[in-house]
Amino acid sequence: MNNTATNSTTCPTVRKQIGKTTYIVRVHFSQTAKETMEDKIKRLLREEVHKM
């Protein structure tokens, strides 16, 4: 596993264990993003529905 840190600030972390595997997800947000998280989720949902 790669333990390389990209910056010195801490970010929210979510741990989820499924069976014998533990997944660690670190969350970070871009300071230069052009869309909000809500807009991004809506866009992804629209694209997914369009594919159906």
mmCIF file as gemmi writes it, N, C-alpha and C atoms, coordinates in Angstrom:
data_model
loop_
_atom_site.group_PDB
_atom_site.id
_atom_site.type_symbol
_atom_site.label_atom_id
_atom_site.label_alt_id
_atom_site.label_comp_id
_atom_site.label_asym_id
_atom_site.label_entity_id
_atom_site.label_seq_id
_atom_site.pdbx_PDB_ins_code
_atom_site.Cartn_x
_atom_site.Cartn_y
_atom_site.Cartn_z
_atom_site.occupancy
_atom_site.B_iso_or_equiv
_atom_site.pdbx_formal_charge
_atom_site.auth_seq_id
_atom_site.auth_asym_id
_atom_site.pdbx_PDB_model_num
ATOM 1 N N . MET Axp A 1 ? 0.845 -1.177 0 1 0 ? 1 A 1
ATOM 2 C CA . MET Axp A 1 ? 0 0 0 1 0 ? 1 A 1
ATOM 3 C C . MET Axp A 1 ? 0.884 1.231 0 1 0 ? 1 A 1
ATOM 4 N N . ASN Axp A 2 ? 0.507 2.244 -0.748 1 0 ? 2 A 1
ATOM 5 C CA . ASN Axp A 2 ? 1.272 3.476 -0.85 1 0 ? 2 A 1
ATOM 6 C C . ASN Axp A 2 ? 0.831 4.437 0.243 1 0 ? 2 A 1
ATOM 7 N N . ASN Axp A 3 ? 1.744 4.886 1.079 1 0 ? 3 A 1
ATOM 8 C CA . ASN Axp A 3 ? 1.431 5.787 2.183 1 0 ? 3 A 1
ATOM 9 C C . ASN Axp A 3 ? 1.925 7.202 1.922 1 0 ? 3 A 1
ATOM 10 N N . THR Axp A 4 ? 1.971 7.626 0.691 1 0 ? 4 A 1
ATOM 11 C CA . THR Axp A 4 ? 2.468 8.942 0.337 1 0 ? 4 A 1
ATOM 12 C C . THR Axp A 4 ? 1.447 10.011 0.706 1 0 ? 4 A 1
ATOM 13 N N . ALA Axp A 5 ? 1.888 11.038 1.453 1 0 ? 5 A 1
ATOM 14 C CA . ALA Axp A 5 ? 1.01 12.148 1.813 1 0 ? 5 A 1
ATOM 15 C C . ALA Axp A 5 ? 1.13 13.227 0.754 1 0 ? 5 A 1
ATOM 16 N N . THR Axp A 6 ? -0.008 13.787 0.332 1 0 ? 6 A 1
ATOM 17 C CA . THR Axp A 6 ? 0.024 14.828 -0.681 1 0 ? 6 A 1
ATOM 18 C C . THR Axp A 6 ? 0.101 16.218 -0.061 1 0 ? 6 A 1
ATOM 19 N N . ASN Axp A 7 ? -0.325 16.359 1.195 1 0 ? 7 A 1
ATOM 20 C CA . ASN Axp A 7 ? -0.201 17.637 1.881 1 0 ? 7 A 1
ATOM 21 C C . ASN Axp A 7 ? -0.148 17.39 3.379 1 0 ? 7 A 1
ATOM 22 N N . SER Axp A 8 ? 0.136 18.431 4.147 1 0 ? 8 A 1
ATOM 23 C CA . SER Axp A 8 ? 0.32 18.255 5.581 1 0 ? 8 A 1
ATOM 24 C C . SER Axp A 8 ? -0.967 18.433 6.379 1 0 ? 8 A 1
ATOM 25 N N . THR Axp A 9 ? -2.07 18.852 5.745 1 0 ? 9 A 1
ATOM 26 C CA . THR Axp A 9 ? -3.316 19.026 6.458 1 0 ? 9 A 1
ATOM 27 C C . THR Axp A 9 ? -4.064 17.706 6.537 1 0 ? 9 A 1
ATOM 28 N N . THR Axp A 10 ? -4.838 17.536 7.587 1 0 ? 10 A 1
ATOM 29 C CA . THR Axp A 10 ? -5.62 16.313 7.713 1 0 ? 10 A 1
ATOM 30 C C . THR Axp A 10 ? -6.909 16.461 6.92 1 0 ? 10 A 1
ATOM 31 N N . CYS Axp A 11 ? -7.414 15.356 6.436 1 0 ? 11 A 1
ATOM 32 C CA . CYS Axp A 11 ? -8.665 15.369 5.699 1 0 ? 11 A 1
ATOM 33 C C . CYS Axp A 11 ? -9.588 14.323 6.303 1 0 ? 11 A 1
ATOM 34 N N . PRO Axp A 12 ? -10.891 14.486 6.109 1 0 ? 12 A 1
ATOM 35 C CA . PRO Axp A 12 ? -11.831 13.495 6.635 1 0 ? 12 A 1
ATOM 36 C C . PRO Axp A 12 ? -11.535 12.107 6.074 1 0 ? 12 A 1
ATOM 37 N N . THR Axp A 13 ? -11.645 11.1 6.93 1 0 ? 13 A 1
ATOM 38 C CA . THR Axp A 13 ? -11.371 9.726 6.54 1 0 ? 13 A 1
ATOM 39 C C . THR Axp A 13 ? -12.55 8.843 6.915 1 0 ? 13 A 1
ATOM 40 N N . VAL Axp A 14 ? -12.935 7.971 6.015 1 0 ? 14 A 1
ATOM 41 C CA . VAL Axp A 14 ? -14.001 7.003 6.256 1 0 ? 14 A 1
ATOM 42 C C . VAL Axp A 14 ? -13.391 5.617 6.161 1 0 ? 14 A 1
ATOM 43 N N . ARG Axp A 15 ? -13.646 4.785 7.159 1 0 ? 15 A 1
ATOM 44 C CA . ARG Axp A 15 ? -13.186 3.394 7.144 1 0 ? 15 A 1
ATOM 45 C C . ARG Axp A 15 ? -14.401 2.476 7.033 1 0 ? 15 A 1
ATOM 46 N N . LYS Axp A 16 ? -14.299 1.504 6.138 1 0 ? 16 A 1
ATOM 47 C CA . LYS Axp A 16 ? -15.383 0.537 5.952 1 0 ? 16 A 1
ATOM 48 C C . LYS Axp A 16 ? -14.767 -0.835 5.805 1 0 ? 16 A 1
ATOM 49 N N . GLN Axp A 17 ? -15.217 -1.76 6.635 1 0 ? 17 A 1
ATOM 50 C CA . GLN Axp A 17 ? -14.711 -3.122 6.546 1 0 ? 17 A 1
ATOM 51 C C . GLN Axp A 17 ? -15.767 -3.993 5.873 1 0 ? 17 A 1
ATOM 52 N N . ILE Axp A 18 ? -15.35 -4.665 4.816 1 0 ? 18 A 1
ATOM 53 C CA . ILE Axp A 18 ? -16.215 -5.604 4.102 1 0 ? 18 A 1
ATOM 54 C C . ILE Axp A 18 ? -15.48 -6.932 4.11 1 0 ? 18 A 1
ATOM 55 N N . GLY Axp A 19 ? -16.023 -7.875 4.844 1 0 ? 19 A 1
ATOM 56 C CA . GLY Axp A 19 ? -15.338 -9.151 5.013 1 0 ? 19 A 1
ATOM 57 C C . GLY Axp A 19 ? -14.036 -8.936 5.751 1 0 ? 19 A 1
ATOM 58 N N . LYS Axp A 20 ? -12.95 -9.441 5.194 1 0 ? 20 A 1
ATOM 59 C CA . LYS Axp A 20 ? -11.642 -9.284 5.829 1 0 ? 20 A 1
ATOM 60 C C . LYS Axp A 20 ? -10.859 -8.093 5.272 1 0 ? 20 A 1
ATOM 61 N N . THR Axp A 21 ? -11.5 -7.311 4.394 1 0 ? 21 A 1
ATOM 62 C CA . THR Axp A 21 ? -10.822 -6.174 3.774 1 0 ? 21 A 1
ATOM 63 C C . THR Axp A 21 ? -11.325 -4.879 4.379 1 0 ? 21 A 1
ATOM 64 N N . THR Axp A 22 ? -10.408 -4.018 4.789 1 0 ? 22 A 1
ATOM 65 C CA . THR Axp A 22 ? -10.757 -2.702 5.308 1 0 ? 22 A 1
ATOM 66 C C . THR Axp A 22 ? -10.403 -1.654 4.265 1 0 ? 22 A 1
ATOM 67 N N . TYR Axp A 23 ? -11.394 -0.86 3.893 1 0 ? 23 A 1
ATOM 68 C CA . TYR Axp A 23 ? -11.2 0.209 2.918 1 0 ? 23 A 1
ATOM 69 C C . TYR Axp A 23 ? -11.086 1.525 3.666 1 0 ? 23 A 1
ATOM 70 N N . ILE Axp A 24 ? -10.097 2.324 3.335 1 0 ? 24 A 1
ATOM 71 C CA . ILE Axp A 24 ? -9.905 3.642 3.931 1 0 ? 24 A 1
ATOM 72 C C . ILE Axp A 24 ? -10.023 4.665 2.809 1 0 ? 24 A 1
ATOM 73 N N . VAL Axp A 25 ? -10.998 5.562 2.948 1 0 ? 25 A 1
ATOM 74 C CA . VAL Axp A 25 ? -11.236 6.578 1.926 1 0 ? 25 A 1
ATOM 75 C C . VAL Axp A 25 ? -10.961 7.94 2.54 1 0 ? 25 A 1
ATOM 76 N N . ARG Axp A 26 ? -10.055 8.681 1.943 1 0 ? 26 A 1
ATOM 77 C CA . ARG Axp A 26 ? -9.752 10.036 2.394 1 0 ? 26 A 1
ATOM 78 C C . ARG Axp A 26 ? -10.438 11.015 1.456 1 0 ? 26 A 1
ATOM 79 N N . VAL Axp A 27 ? -11.11 12.001 2.024 1 0 ? 27 A 1
ATOM 80 C CA . VAL Axp A 27 ? -11.897 12.947 1.249 1 0 ? 27 A 1
ATOM 81 C C . VAL Axp A 27 ? -11.181 14.293 1.194 1 0 ? 27 A 1
ATOM 82 N N . HIS Axp A 28 ? -11.089 14.845 0.006 1 0 ? 28 A 1
ATOM 83 C CA . HIS Axp A 28 ? -10.558 16.2 -0.134 1 0 ? 28 A 1
ATOM 84 C C . HIS Axp A 28 ? -11.323 16.918 -1.23 1 0 ? 28 A 1
ATOM 85 N N . PHE Axp A 29 ? -11.36 18.229 -1.144 1 0 ? 29 A 1
ATOM 86 C CA . PHE Axp A 29 ? -12.097 19.039 -2.104 1 0 ? 29 A 1
ATOM 87 C C . PHE Axp A 29 ? -11.158 20.047 -2.74 1 0 ? 29 A 1
ATOM 88 N N . SER Axp A 30 ? -11.318 20.247 -4.004 1 0 ? 30 A 1
ATOM 89 C CA . SER Axp A 30 ? -10.495 21.202 -4.746 1 0 ? 30 A 1
ATOM 90 C C . SER Axp A 30 ? -10.906 22.628 -4.405 1 0 ? 30 A 1
ATOM 91 N N . GLN Axp A 31 ? -9.928 23.461 -4.17 1 0 ? 31 A 1
ATOM 92 C CA . GLN Axp A 31 ? -10.194 24.877 -3.907 1 0 ? 31 A 1
ATOM 93 C C . GLN Axp A 31 ? -10.524 25.631 -5.197 1 0 ? 31 A 1
ATOM 94 N N . THR Axp A 32 ? -10.239 25.032 -6.335 1 0 ? 32 A 1
ATOM 95 C CA . THR Axp A 32 ? -10.462 25.698 -7.624 1 0 ? 32 A 1
ATOM 96 C C . THR Axp A 32 ? -11.602 25.057 -8.416 1 0 ? 32 A 1
ATOM 97 N N . ALA Axp A 33 ? -12.437 24.264 -7.76 1 0 ? 33 A 1
ATOM 98 C CA . ALA Axp A 33 ? -13.535 23.575 -8.446 1 0 ? 33 A 1
ATOM 99 C C . ALA Axp A 33 ? -14.511 24.575 -9.054 1 0 ? 33 A 1
ATOM 100 N N . LYS Axp A 34 ? -15.049 24.22 -10.198 1 0 ? 34 A 1
ATOM 101 C CA . LYS Axp A 34 ? -15.989 25.093 -10.909 1 0 ? 34 A 1
ATOM 102 C C . LYS Axp A 34 ? -17.451 24.762 -10.583 1 0 ? 34 A 1
ATOM 103 N N . GLU Axp A 35 ? -17.696 23.616 -9.927 1 0 ? 35 A 1
ATOM 104 C CA . GLU Axp A 35 ? -19.062 23.234 -9.588 1 0 ? 35 A 1
ATOM 105 C C . GLU Axp A 35 ? -19.12 22.757 -8.14 1 0 ? 35 A 1
ATOM 106 N N . THR Axp A 36 ? -20.284 22.914 -7.53 1 0 ? 36 A 1
ATOM 107 C CA . THR Axp A 36 ? -20.459 22.456 -6.151 1 0 ? 36 A 1
ATOM 108 C C . THR Axp A 36 ? -20.628 20.938 -6.141 1 0 ? 36 A 1
ATOM 109 N N . MET Axp A 37 ? -20.532 20.345 -4.967 1 0 ? 37 A 1
ATOM 110 C CA . MET Axp A 37 ? -20.728 18.899 -4.85 1 0 ? 37 A 1
ATOM 111 C C . MET Axp A 37 ? -22.146 18.531 -5.279 1 0 ? 37 A 1
ATOM 112 N N . GLU Axp A 38 ? -23.113 19.352 -4.9 1 0 ? 38 A 1
ATOM 113 C CA . GLU Axp A 38 ? -24.498 19.098 -5.301 1 0 ? 38 A 1
ATOM 114 C C . GLU Axp A 38 ? -24.631 19.107 -6.825 1 0 ? 38 A 1
ATOM 115 N N . ASP Axp A 39 ? -24.031 20.09 -7.48 1 0 ? 39 A 1
ATOM 116 C CA . ASP Axp A 39 ? -24.078 20.161 -8.943 1 0 ? 39 A 1
ATOM 117 C C . ASP Axp A 39 ? -23.409 18.955 -9.577 1 0 ? 39 A 1
ATOM 118 N N . LYS Axp A 40 ? -22.31 18.527 -9.006 1 0 ? 40 A 1
ATOM 119 C CA . LYS Axp A 40 ? -21.578 17.375 -9.544 1 0 ? 40 A 1
ATOM 120 C C . LYS Axp A 40 ? -22.422 16.102 -9.447 1 0 ? 40 A 1
ATOM 121 N N . ILE Axp A 41 ? -23.044 15.883 -8.288 1 0 ? 41 A 1
ATOM 122 C CA . ILE Axp A 41 ? -23.882 14.693 -8.102 1 0 ? 41 A 1
ATOM 123 C C . ILE Axp A 41 ? -25.054 14.71 -9.075 1 0 ? 41 A 1
ATOM 124 N N . LYS Axp A 42 ? -25.686 15.876 -9.223 1 0 ? 42 A 1
ATOM 125 C CA . LYS Axp A 42 ? -26.807 15.982 -10.173 1 0 ? 42 A 1
ATOM 126 C C . LYS Axp A 42 ? -26.348 15.678 -11.593 1 0 ? 42 A 1
ATOM 127 N N . ARG Axp A 43 ? -25.181 16.209 -11.979 1 0 ? 43 A 1
ATOM 128 C CA . ARG Axp A 43 ? -24.646 15.957 -13.318 1 0 ? 43 A 1
ATOM 129 C C . ARG Axp A 43 ? -24.38 14.478 -13.535 1 0 ? 43 A 1
ATOM 130 N N . LEU Axp A 44 ? -23.761 13.823 -12.528 1 0 ? 44 A 1
ATOM 131 C CA . LEU Axp A 44 ? -23.481 12.4 -12.644 1 0 ? 44 A 1
ATOM 132 C C . LEU Axp A 44 ? -24.764 11.581 -12.76 1 0 ? 44 A 1
ATOM 133 N N . LEU Axp A 45 ? -25.779 11.944 -11.985 1 0 ? 45 A 1
ATOM 134 C CA . LEU Axp A 45 ? -27.06 11.234 -12.067 1 0 ? 45 A 1
ATOM 135 C C . LEU Axp A 45 ? -27.719 11.439 -13.433 1 0 ? 45 A 1
ATOM 136 N N . ARG Axp A 46 ? -27.695 12.679 -13.952 1 0 ? 46 A 1
ATOM 137 C CA . ARG Axp A 46 ? -28.271 12.939 -15.281 1 0 ? 46 A 1
ATOM 138 C C . ARG Axp A 46 ? -27.567 12.118 -16.352 1 0 ? 46 A 1
ATOM 139 N N . GLU Axp A 47 ? -26.244 12.056 -16.28 1 0 ? 47 A 1
ATOM 140 C CA . GLU Axp A 47 ? -25.485 11.276 -17.264 1 0 ? 47 A 1
ATOM 141 C C . GLU Axp A 47 ? -25.813 9.787 -17.166 1 0 ? 47 A 1
ATOM 142 N N . GLU Axp A 48 ? -25.972 9.293 -15.945 1 0 ? 48 A 1
ATOM 143 C CA . GLU Axp A 48 ? -26.283 7.88 -15.757 1 0 ? 48 A 1
ATOM 144 C C . GLU Axp A 48 ? -27.674 7.556 -16.298 1 0 ? 48 A 1
ATOM 145 N N . VAL Axp A 49 ? -28.652 8.418 -16.043 1 0 ? 49 A 1
ATOM 146 C CA . VAL Axp A 49 ? -30.015 8.21 -16.543 1 0 ? 49 A 1
ATOM 147 C C . VAL Axp A 49 ? -30.013 8.279 -18.067 1 0 ? 49 A 1
ATOM 148 N N . HIS Axp A 50 ? -29.234 9.212 -18.614 1 0 ? 50 A 1
ATOM 149 C CA . HIS Axp A 50 ? -29.168 9.362 -20.073 1 0 ? 50 A 1
ATOM 150 C C . HIS Axp A 50 ? -28.629 8.1 -20.749 1 0 ? 50 A 1
ATOM 151 N N . LYS Axp A 51 ? -27.726 7.387 -20.074 1 0 ? 51 A 1
ATOM 152 C CA . LYS Axp A 51 ? -27.147 6.156 -20.631 1 0 ? 51 A 1
ATOM 153 C C . LYS Axp A 51 ? -28.154 5.021 -20.664 1 0 ? 51 A 1
ATOM 154 N N . MET Axp A 52 ? -29.164 5.046 -19.811 1 0 ? 52 A 1
ATOM 155 C CA . MET Axp A 52 ? -30.116 3.939 -19.685 1 0 ? 52 A 1
ATOM 156 C C . MET Axp A 52 ? -31.044 3.842 -20.864 1 0 ? 52 A 1
